[in-house]
Structure formats: structure tokens, C-alpha cells
Amino acid sequence: MNLDQSVSLLSRAPVIRTDDPEAMEHALRTVYGATGFTVTKPDGFLGVGNYLRLANIGLGFCSYDGGTSVVKFPEGDFARLQIGLKGRALTVLNRTAIAITERQACIIPPGEPIRIVFEPGYAQLILRISTGALERSLTTLLGAKPAGVLRFDPMAAAVQPNALVLRDLTMFLAHQLDATATELPRAVLAELEQALIVSFLSAHRHNFSELLERDEKDVAPRIVRLTEEYIEASCGRAITIEALASQTGVSIRALYAAFKKSRGYSPTTFAKTVRLRQAKQMLSGADQRTSVSAVAFNCGFGNLGHFARDYREMFGELPSDTLSRSRRAA
């Protein structure tokens, strides 16, 4: 059975279309980072792969026909969502097999090696999101970087409302990238990427889903709200945990416990996040006299190396990059 040309997405970013399993294996290893590939019927094989990488995400289309194909991938520094378009595949990770169909998707978490079994006639759209981009968006949504590593449930129902929104957004971007003769403006792509990342975090279950789903003002204890208000009002001044506990009238242990339960991070993490956001605001509106060191010290950072590291971790660029862009725009 030949692949229906109408289901081939991202045709403007072709990687391979071949009936040669050896050529397919070479593309899988060199472009996609696979570590193994086999096919049961080499004579009837047909494989297609398209892939486009943006700043924080990657979009891919692949299809396999003419026999059962098996691909092995090592662990990666990104989460990968498999959206079934036609047929059936099976993803195996941690000794768990997950069927991929039009009604069942699969999330491959960062750091997990996998084996994917593609049945004949299968086609899928793949969304890759870098770990750093996911963590930065989660930090923004929660208010500060949560404690612990982001872990996804690999089972991803494709017909839930939020999952359908994510699927539609992903398909929309894929079609736009196919249909547009010229490149989309960088600002538009950045907004579409961010919408996909936020939708990804909202659509599929992970260990911080409950925190995202809460109404913060309703569930946060009074001591947490008082602490956050004090931190925001004291931005630029040294803030000790003892001072925070004194402001709320509770013990340090009780204060940390309240933040962990309702926010997923510590009060000191929130304080650092507030200062980093203030620093970005100052650097983004800078003039020729502004320096990174002056902004860092004004926002309460005493170590420039730590400031640059934390800034890049939160915003994906160095403070000097933000400053340079601001000066060029002035």
C-alpha cells in the first residue's frame, strides 16, 4: 500500500522518502539520533520523514509502510509527543508498551530510551519540546521554579478537550509551515511555540499538574500570600528566611511546608524569581549607561556568576544578551 501524499505533513522540510531500508536507517541515525532500525519486509518498504526545528520545539512527520518497522532511540533532553494520524504503532519504555492510534497518544519523557514498533500504513506527527523550555514555562505558570524534576505520564489520551486543543495547535502550525512560501515572522513563531508549550503542560499529566490546576488565590494559605506580598514589596533588598518567618509569625519550618504544599517551591525560590524578573525588566528597558553588574546588584544579587547562570536558566539567554538587544532597539 502506497502512502497517501495528502497525509504527508511538513513537506517543506523533507528529510527522506525512500524504499531503501538502509537509507532510512542512515537518516534515522544521523538526523533523528536513533540507535537501531529493522524492518520485516525490506522489499516492500516505504518510509517518509520530514522534520523542522524551531527555537525551542521540533516538529516531525513520519510514516512507514510495507512491513513492520522497529526503531530504537536513546534518552534525549526533550519531551516527545507522538500524535497518531493513521494506523497503529507501539512505543515501549520502562517495560511498558503504549499503543499509538488516532485516539491514544504517547509522551516520551526526557531521559528515557525507547523502542517504537511501527505497523504497516502508520503515520504520525511528532512534537519535541526541549526540557529547558518546558521548565521555563512551568516556572512562569507557577510563579517560581518548582522543586523536583518534571515527570510526565507516558499515557496520553488524545480525545480529552485539552489534548484536542494541543493536537489542533500542533496541526495548525504544521500546516502553516507547509503552506507559507516565506518564513513566518520570528515574533509569530515565538508566540506559537509558547502557546504549544503551555498547552502541552496543561493537556497531559505530570507531577505538577495539580499545582497548575489550582486557583492560587483560593487555595494558598494566608501566610503564603503575606510572604509573597512582602517579597514583591522588598525586591532589591536582602531577604532572609528569618525575616520572612517574622513577617508571618510562623516558624521557618511551617513557612517552608506551606509553600511546598500550595506552590511546589520554597519562599527563597520565589524571592529569587521575583528579583530575576525585575532584572529582566530593567535590562529590557536599558539605555547605554546601564550595565549588567549594576542591574544585578540593584536587584539584590551579590554574585554575578550565579546571577548570569540563574538568569539563563529562567529566560534561556544571558543577561548580556537581553541588554544588547535592548540597546539595539533603542
C-alpha positions in Angstrom: 0.0 0.0 0.0 1.5 3.4 -1.0 1.4 6.3 1.3 -1.3 8.8 0.6 0.5 12.0 -0.4 -2.2 14.1 1.3 -1.2 13.0 4.8 2.5 13.9 4.4 3.0 17.0 6.6 5.9 19.4 6.8 6.8 18.6 3.2 8.8 21.9 3.0 11.3 20.3 5.4 12.0 16.9 3.9 14.5 14.6 5.4 13.9 11.4 3.4 11.5 9.5 1.3 12.8 6.1 0.3 12.1 2.4 -0.4 15.6 1.6 0.8 15.8 0.4 4.4 19.5 1.2 4.6 18.9 4.8 3.5 16.1 5.1 6.1 18.4 3.7 8.8 21.1 6.2 7.9 18.6 9.1 8.1 17.2 7.9 11.4 20.7 7.7 12.9 22.1 10.9 11.6 19.1 13.2 11.7 16.9 11.8 14.4 19.5 10.3 16.7 18.2 6.7 16.5 20.4 3.8 17.7 18.8 1.0 15.7 16.4 0.2 12.9 15.0 -3.0 11.4 12.1 -3.8 9.0 10.4 -7.2 8.4 9.8 -6.8 4.7 12.7 -4.9 3.1 11.4 -5.5 -0.4 8.1 -3.7 0.2 9.4 -1.0 2.4 8.4 2.7 2.1 9.5 5.3 4.6 8.9 9.0 4.8 10.5 11.5 7.2 10.1 15.3 7.4 11.5 17.4 10.3 11.7 21.1 11.2 13.4 22.5 14.2 12.4 25.9 15.7 14.0 27.7 18.7 12.5 25.5 21.4 10.5 22.8 19.7 10.8 20.4 16.8 8.0 19.2 14.5 8.3 16.0 12.6 6.2 13.8 10.3 7.0 10.1 9.6 5.2 7.2 8.0 6.1 3.5 7.4 4.7 1.0 5.0 5.4 -2.4 3.5 6.2 -4.2 6.7 6.7 -3.8 10.5 9.5 -1.3 11.3 11.2 -1.1 14.6 13.3 2.0 15.7 15.3 2.4 18.9 16.0 5.8 20.3 18.4 6.8 23.2 17.4 9.1 26.0 17.0 12.7 25.0 17.0 16.2 26.5 13.4 16.8 25.4 9.9 15.5 25.8 8.4 13.9 22.7 4.7 13.7 21.9 3.6 11.1 19.3 0.3 12.1 17.6 -1.1 9.2 15.6 -2.6 10.2 12.2 -3.2 6.8 10.6 -2.7 3.2 11.6 -1.1 1.9 14.8 2.3 1.9 16.5 3.6 0.6 19.8 6.0 2.6 22.0 7.9 0.6 24.6 9.6 2.4 27.6 10.4 1.2 31.0 9.0 -2.2 30.1 5.6 -0.6 29.4 4.0 -0.8 25.9 1.8 2.0 24.8 -0.3 1.8 21.7 -0.4 4.9 19.5 -3.6 5.4 17.5 -5.7 8.4 16.5 -7.3 8.1 20.0 -4.2 7.4 22.0 -1.1 9.5 22.0 2.2 8.9 23.9 4.6 11.2 25.7 8.2 10.1 25.8 9.7 11.9 28.8 13.2 13.4 28.8 15.9 10.9 29.7 14.0 7.8 28.6 15.3 5.4 26.0 12.6 3.8 23.9 11.7 1.3 21.2 8.9 2.1 18.7 7.2 -0.6 16.6 5.5 0.9 13.5 2.9 -1.3 11.9 2.4 -1.0 8.0 0.4 2.0 7.0 1.2 4.1 10.1 1.7 7.8 10.0 2.3 10.3 12.9 3.1 13.8 13.8 5.8 14.3 16.4 6.2 17.3 18.7 9.5 17.7 20.5 9.9 20.3 23.3 13.3 20.9 25.0 13.5 20.2 28.7 14.7 23.8 29.3 11.7 25.3 27.5 9.3 23.2 29.5 10.9 24.1 32.8 11.0 27.8 32.0 7.3 27.8 31.0 6.3 25.8 34.1 8.3 28.3 36.2 6.3 31.2 34.7 3.0 29.5 35.1 3.7 28.5 38.8 5.4 31.8 39.8 8.8 30.2 40.5 10.8 27.1 39.7 9.2 24.1 41.4 11.2 21.7 43.5 12.0 18.4 41.7 12.3 17.2 38.1 9.3 17.5 35.7 8.0 13.9 35.1 5.2 13.1 32.6 2.7 10.3 32.5 3.5 8.5 29.2 -0.1 7.5 28.6 -1.8 10.5 26.8 -5.4 10.2 25.8 -5.8 12.1 22.5 -9.5 12.8 22.8 -9.6 14.8 26.0 -10.5 18.5 25.5 -7.1 19.9 26.4 -5.4 17.2 24.3 -7.5 18.1 21.3 -6.5 21.7 21.7 -2.9 20.8 21.7 -3.4 18.5 18.7 -5.2 21.3 16.8 -2.4 23.8 17.6 0.3 21.4 16.5 -1.5 20.6 13.3 -2.2 24.3 12.7 1.5 25.1 13.0 2.5 22.2 10.8 0.0 23.3 8.1 1.1 26.9 8.3 4.7 25.9 7.9 3.8 23.9 4.9 1.6 26.5 3.2 3.7 29.6 3.8 6.1 30.2 0.9 8.1 32.7 3.0 9.2 32.2 6.6 6.8 33.3 9.3 7.9 36.4 11.3 10.1 35.4 14.2 7.7 37.0 16.7 4.8 35.0 15.4 6.8 31.7 15.6 7.8 32.6 19.2 4.2 33.1 20.2 3.1 29.9 18.5 5.9 28.0 20.2 5.0 29.4 23.6 1.3 28.5 23.0 2.2 24.9 22.2 4.5 24.6 25.3 1.8 25.9 27.6 -0.8 23.7 26.0 1.5 20.7 26.4 1.9 21.4 30.1 -1.9 21.8 30.5 -3.0 18.9 28.3 -1.0 16.0 29.7 -0.5 14.8 33.2 2.8 15.4 35.1 3.9 15.7 38.7 3.0 19.4 38.8 -0.4 19.2 37.1 -2.3 19.7 40.4 -0.5 22.9 41.1 -1.3 24.3 37.7 -5.0 23.4 38.1 -5.4 25.1 41.4 -6.9 28.6 41.8 -3.9 30.1 43.6 -5.7 32.9 45.5 -8.3 30.5 46.9 -6.0 27.7 48.0 -2.9 29.5 49.1 -2.8 29.9 52.9 -2.7 33.4 54.3 0.9 33.0 55.3 1.9 32.2 51.8 0.1 35.3 50.4 1.6 37.5 53.1 5.1 36.2 52.3 4.7 36.8 48.6 3.4 40.3 49.1 6.4 41.1 51.4 8.9 39.7 48.9 7.4 41.6 46.0 7.5 44.8 48.0 11.1 44.2 49.2 12.6 43.5 45.8 16.2 44.7 45.7 16.7 44.3 49.4 18.4 41.3 51.0 15.7 38.9 52.2 16.4 36.3 54.8 14.2 33.4 55.7 14.2 34.6 59.3 12.7 37.9 58.2 10.1 36.1 56.2 9.1 33.9 59.1 9.0 37.0 61.4 6.7 38.8 59.0 4.1 36.0 59.0 4.5 35.0 62.7 5.2 31.3 62.0 8.2 29.1 62.2 10.6 28.7 59.3 9.6 25.0 59.1 5.9 25.9 58.9 6.6 28.5 56.2 8.5 26.1 54.0 5.8 23.5 54.5 3.1 25.9 53.5 4.9 26.9 50.3 5.7 23.3 49.3 2.1 22.3 49.7 0.4 25.2 47.9 3.2 26.3 45.5 5.6 23.4 44.9 8.6 25.6 45.6 10.3 27.4 48.6 9.9 31.1 49.6 13.5 31.7 48.7 13.0 30.3 45.3 10.0 32.7 44.8 12.2 35.6 46.0 14.9 34.8 43.5 12.3 34.6 40.7 10.9 38.0 41.6 14.4 39.5 41.5 15.2 37.9 38.2 12.0 39.2 36.6 12.8 42.7 37.9 16.3 42.4 36.4 14.9 41.3 33.0 12.6 44.3 33.1 15.4 46.7 33.8 17.7 45.2 31.2 14.9 45.2 28.6 14.4 48.9 29.1 18.1 49.8 29.4 20.0 52.7 27.9 23.7 53.0 27.0 24.7 53.7 30.7 23.1 50.5 32.0 25.4 47.6 32.9 24.6 44.0 33.8 26.6 44.3 37.1 24.6 47.4 38.2 21.3 45.7 37.4 22.3 42.6 39.3 23.4 44.5 42.4 20.3 46.7 42.3 18.1 43.6 42.3 19.9 42.0 45.2 22.3 39.6 43.5 25.8 39.7 45.1 27.4 37.1 42.8 27.5 38.0 39.1 28.3 34.4 38.1 25.4 33.0 39.9 23.2 35.8 38.6 24.1 35.0 35.0 23.5 31.3 35.5 20.1 31.7 37.1 19.1 34.3 34.5 19.9 32.0 31.6 18.2 29.1 33.3 15.0 31.1 33.7 14.9 33.1 30.5 17.0 31.0 28.1 19.6 33.7 27.4 22.4 35.6 29.3 21.6 39.0 30.8 24.1 40.5 28.5 22.1 39.2 25.5 19.0 40.9 26.8 20.9 44.1 27.4 22.4 44.1 23.9 19.0 43.5 22.3 17.6 46.4 24.3 20.3 48.7 23.2 19.9 47.8 19.5 16.2 48.5 19.8 16.7 51.9 21.5 
